[in-house]
Amino acid sequence: MQVERTRLYRVRAVADELDVSVATIYRAVESGVLRAIRLGTGKGAVRIWGHAIEDYLAACESAAVTRADHDQQDQCEAVSAGGAA
């Protein structure tokens, strides 16, 4: 996925690009694996910085390749378990 590091992305756009469900992205955000911000009051609108998407993908790739960080791998697999909807 090509992202602009300084751009804010909507959850739906990230989910579409990664071919996963919106719920999968929200789980990643809620678990802290994928950093995001809330805009507005109350529930607010969730937005994800491009650099946070890159960091998340790099962490998932690294966990899959090296299996050195079992916690990170487990988190990425758990978040991805929702699959595409």
N, C-alpha and C positions, 0 to 999 in steps of 0.2 A: 504494500500500500504506500503510495507516494503521499506524503503530507507536508504541509507548510508548518514548520515548527512553531511559528508565532500566531497561527490562526486558531480560533476556537471552533470546535466541531460539535454538532448536535449528536445526541446518542444515536438517533436513527441513521445518520450518515455513517457513523463509525460501524454500526451493526451491518449496514448494507455493504460497506466496503470489505468487511471481514467475513461476510456471508454467515453471520450468526444472528440469533434473535436479539431483540432489544433487551429482553430479560437477561440475557447472557452479559451484555455490557453493564447493565445496572448491577448485577451480582459482582462483577469485577470492581466496579466503583465502590459498592457498599463494603466489600471485603478489604478495600484499600490496595488491591493489586493494580488497579488502574486509577491514577489520580485525576480528579475532576473538581470543578468549582460549581457552586450554586449561585445563580443570579436572581435577584429579586427577593421578595419577602415570602414567608410561609414556605411552601414546598419549593418554590423557585424553579428555575429552569437549569437543568444540568448541562454543562458544557465541558468539553475535554480539549485541553491544549494539544496541538500537534506533537510537541516534544514528549508529552505523556504517552501518547499512542506509540511513538517510536520506542520509548523506554519499555513499555508493556510488551510489545512484540519482540524486542531484543531479549527481555527476560524469559519469555516463553520459549524462544528459539534456543537460548543458552541452556535452559533447563532440559529441553528435549534432547539436545545434543550431548551435553556433558553429564547430565543426571547427578551432578555434584551437589546441587542445592535441592534436596528432596522437598523441603517446605515450599519453595517457589514452584517446583514442578507440580506438586500436589495442588497448589492454589490455581495454577493455570489450567490444569486438567479439570478441576472441580468447576471452574468458571466456564470452561468450554463444554462441559457435559450437557448444557442446555441445548447446544447445537443450533442449527438454523430453524426458524419457525416459518 
